[in-house]
Amino acid sequence: MRNLLVSLIILFSSFVKADTDPCDVDSYPVKGEMVLHHTNSFSLPAIYYKQGDTRVIVSTEKAIVFVKQNMSDSKGYLAKAKSHIISSLKNISSSEIIDQSVLQIPLEGLASEELNVGIHVMAGYQGLFEGVLFNNEAAVEVDGKLIHETRATYMVGEDPQPMHEFKVVHKLNVVYRTSLVFNKCWLDVK
Protein backbone atom coordinates (compact mmCIF):
# COMPACT_ATOMS: atom_id res chain seq x y z
CA MET A 1 0.00 0.00 0.00
CA ARG A 2 2.83 2.37 0.89
CA ASN A 3 4.53 1.75 -2.49
CA LEU A 4 1.23 2.47 -4.24
CA LEU A 5 0.88 5.83 -2.43
CA VAL A 6 4.47 6.80 -3.20
CA SER A 7 3.96 5.87 -6.86
CA LEU A 8 0.75 7.92 -7.05
CA ILE A 9 2.44 10.94 -5.46
CA ILE A 10 5.34 10.75 -7.94
CA LEU A 11 2.91 10.34 -10.84
CA PHE A 12 0.81 13.30 -9.67
CA SER A 13 3.86 15.52 -9.16
CA SER A 14 5.03 14.82 -12.72
CA PHE A 15 1.66 16.03 -14.04
CA VAL A 16 1.91 19.19 -11.94
CA LYS A 17 5.43 19.81 -13.27
CA ALA A 18 4.25 19.45 -16.86
CA ASP A 19 1.68 22.23 -16.30
CA THR A 20 4.33 24.82 -15.40
CA ASP A 21 5.66 26.76 -18.36
CA PRO A 22 9.04 28.36 -17.63
CA CYS A 23 8.22 31.07 -20.18
CA ASP A 24 5.35 32.27 -17.98
CA VAL A 25 7.79 33.28 -15.22
CA ASP A 26 8.94 36.92 -15.21
CA SER A 27 11.22 36.80 -12.18
CA TYR A 28 14.47 35.71 -13.87
CA PRO A 29 17.51 37.96 -13.36
CA VAL A 30 17.64 40.88 -15.80
CA LYS A 31 20.77 40.75 -17.98
CA GLY A 32 20.07 43.83 -20.06
CA GLU A 33 17.58 46.62 -20.71
CA MET A 34 17.32 49.22 -23.42
CA VAL A 35 14.92 51.79 -24.80
CA LEU A 36 13.74 51.14 -28.36
CA HIS A 37 12.62 54.01 -30.59
CA HIS A 38 9.91 53.63 -33.22
CA THR A 39 8.91 55.36 -36.41
CA ASN A 40 5.96 57.73 -36.24
CA SER A 41 4.42 56.45 -39.49
CA PHE A 42 4.43 53.51 -41.87
CA SER A 43 3.67 53.03 -45.53
CA LEU A 44 1.24 50.58 -47.08
CA PRO A 45 1.19 47.77 -47.84
CA ALA A 46 2.25 46.60 -44.41
CA ILE A 47 2.13 43.64 -42.06
CA TYR A 48 1.78 43.55 -38.31
CA TYR A 49 2.44 41.35 -35.31
CA LYS A 50 -0.40 41.59 -32.80
CA GLN A 51 -0.21 40.96 -29.08
CA GLY A 52 -3.24 41.97 -27.02
CA ASP A 53 -3.89 45.67 -27.61
CA THR A 54 -0.56 46.25 -29.37
CA ARG A 55 0.70 45.95 -32.93
CA VAL A 56 4.22 46.06 -34.33
CA ILE A 57 3.88 47.34 -37.91
CA VAL A 58 6.36 47.24 -40.78
CA SER A 59 5.91 48.04 -44.46
CA THR A 60 6.21 45.07 -46.77
CA GLU A 61 9.03 46.89 -48.57
CA LYS A 62 11.12 47.05 -45.35
CA ALA A 63 10.09 43.49 -44.46
CA ILE A 64 11.28 42.11 -47.82
CA VAL A 65 14.61 43.92 -47.52
CA PHE A 66 15.08 42.59 -43.97
CA VAL A 67 14.25 39.00 -44.95
CA LYS A 68 16.53 39.09 -48.01
CA GLN A 69 19.44 40.42 -45.94
CA ASN A 70 18.99 38.41 -42.75
CA MET A 71 17.26 35.08 -43.37
CA SER A 72 19.54 32.22 -44.32
CA ASP A 73 18.85 30.06 -47.37
CA SER A 74 21.81 27.72 -46.87
CA LYS A 75 19.63 24.60 -46.70
CA GLY A 76 16.71 23.58 -48.89
CA TYR A 77 14.01 24.04 -46.25
CA LEU A 78 15.43 27.47 -45.32
CA ALA A 79 15.43 28.56 -48.97
CA LYS A 80 11.79 27.43 -49.31
CA ALA A 81 10.79 29.26 -46.11
CA LYS A 82 12.53 32.45 -47.22
CA SER A 83 10.95 32.22 -50.67
CA HIS A 84 7.49 31.67 -49.14
CA ILE A 85 7.83 34.75 -46.92
CA ILE A 86 9.05 37.01 -49.74
CA SER A 87 6.38 35.74 -52.15
CA SER A 88 3.63 36.23 -49.54
CA LEU A 89 4.80 39.78 -48.84
CA LYS A 90 4.93 40.65 -52.54
CA ASN A 91 1.33 39.43 -53.01
CA ILE A 92 -0.16 41.91 -50.52
CA SER A 93 -2.15 44.59 -52.35
CA SER A 94 -0.95 48.19 -52.13
CA SER A 95 -3.57 49.46 -49.67
CA GLU A 96 -3.57 46.55 -47.20
CA ILE A 97 -2.25 46.04 -43.71
CA ILE A 98 -2.31 42.33 -42.82
CA ASP A 99 -1.76 40.27 -39.68
CA GLN A 100 1.41 38.25 -40.30
CA SER A 101 -0.20 35.14 -38.82
CA VAL A 102 -2.41 34.73 -41.89
CA LEU A 103 0.72 34.58 -44.07
CA GLN A 104 2.12 31.59 -42.23
CA ILE A 105 1.79 27.99 -43.37
CA PRO A 106 -0.76 25.99 -41.33
CA LEU A 107 1.24 23.21 -39.65
CA GLU A 108 -1.52 20.63 -39.18
CA GLY A 109 -1.01 17.46 -41.16
CA LEU A 110 2.28 18.47 -42.79
CA ALA A 111 4.93 15.88 -43.57
CA SER A 112 8.51 16.18 -42.32
CA GLU A 113 10.02 18.49 -45.00
CA GLU A 114 6.87 20.62 -45.29
CA LEU A 115 6.62 20.88 -41.50
CA ASN A 116 10.22 22.05 -41.32
CA VAL A 117 9.49 24.75 -43.91
CA GLY A 118 6.34 25.82 -42.03
CA ILE A 119 8.18 26.08 -38.73
CA HIS A 120 10.92 28.17 -40.35
CA VAL A 121 8.34 30.48 -41.94
CA MET A 122 6.94 31.04 -38.43
CA ALA A 123 10.45 31.63 -37.05
CA GLY A 124 11.25 33.90 -39.99
CA TYR A 125 8.34 36.21 -39.20
CA GLN A 126 9.27 36.25 -35.51
CA GLY A 127 12.87 37.12 -36.41
CA LEU A 128 11.65 39.80 -38.81
CA PHE A 129 9.61 41.59 -36.14
CA GLU A 130 12.34 41.24 -33.54
CA GLY A 131 14.85 42.64 -36.03
CA VAL A 132 12.84 45.67 -37.12
CA LEU A 133 12.05 46.49 -33.48
CA PHE A 134 15.73 46.44 -32.49
CA ASN A 135 16.77 48.28 -35.67
CA ASN A 136 14.26 51.04 -34.81
CA GLU A 137 12.46 50.47 -38.14
CA ALA A 138 9.04 49.42 -36.82
CA ALA A 139 5.99 51.44 -35.96
CA VAL A 140 4.36 50.40 -32.69
CA GLU A 141 0.71 50.94 -31.95
CA VAL A 142 -0.91 50.61 -28.51
CA ASP A 143 -4.69 50.97 -28.23
CA GLY A 144 -4.78 52.33 -31.80
CA LYS A 145 -2.20 55.09 -31.16
CA LEU A 146 1.36 55.15 -32.48
CA ILE A 147 3.95 55.36 -29.71
CA HIS A 148 7.54 56.48 -30.00
CA GLU A 149 9.41 54.23 -27.58
CA THR A 150 9.25 50.97 -25.68
CA ARG A 151 11.52 49.21 -23.19
CA ALA A 152 13.21 45.90 -23.99
CA THR A 153 14.26 43.59 -21.14
CA TYR A 154 16.41 40.50 -21.56
CA MET A 155 16.32 37.97 -18.72
CA VAL A 156 18.19 34.71 -18.15
CA GLY A 157 17.52 32.21 -15.39
CA GLU A 158 17.06 28.57 -14.53
CA ASP A 159 13.77 26.79 -14.99
CA PRO A 160 12.44 26.25 -11.44
CA GLN A 161 11.12 22.83 -12.45
CA PRO A 162 13.27 21.50 -15.33
CA MET A 163 12.00 18.39 -17.07
CA HIS A 164 15.02 17.85 -19.35
CA GLU A 165 18.53 19.15 -19.96
CA PHE A 166 17.18 22.41 -21.44
CA LYS A 167 16.93 24.21 -18.12
CA VAL A 168 18.27 27.70 -18.85
CA VAL A 169 15.46 30.11 -19.79
CA HIS A 170 16.07 33.17 -21.98
CA LYS A 171 13.27 35.75 -22.14
CA LEU A 172 12.98 38.89 -24.19
CA ASN A 173 10.09 41.24 -23.41
CA VAL A 174 9.34 44.51 -25.16
CA VAL A 175 6.78 46.58 -23.25
CA TYR A 176 5.06 49.93 -23.29
CA ARG A 177 3.99 50.83 -19.77
CA THR A 178 2.02 47.71 -18.83
CA SER A 179 1.31 46.49 -22.37
CA LEU A 180 3.37 43.64 -23.79
CA VAL A 181 4.39 44.56 -27.35
CA PHE A 182 6.63 41.60 -28.26
CA ASN A 183 8.06 38.64 -26.41
CA LYS A 184 10.31 35.73 -27.15
CA CYS A 185 11.31 32.87 -24.91
CA TRP A 186 13.65 29.96 -25.52
CA LEU A 187 15.30 27.22 -23.50
CA ASP A 188 18.96 26.29 -23.63
CA VAL A 189 21.33 23.85 -21.96
CA LYS A 190 23.72 26.58 -20.84
Secondary structure, 3 states (H helix, E strand, C coil): CHHHHHHHHHHHHHHHHHCCCHHHCCCCCEEEEEEEECCCCCCCCEEEEEECCEEEEEEHHHHHHHHHHHCCCCCHHHHHHHHHHHHHHHCCCCCCEEEHHHHCCCCCCCCHHHHHHHHHHHHHHHHHHHHHHHCCCCEEEECCEEECEEEEEEEEEECCCCCCCCCEEEEEEEEECCEEEEEEEEEECC
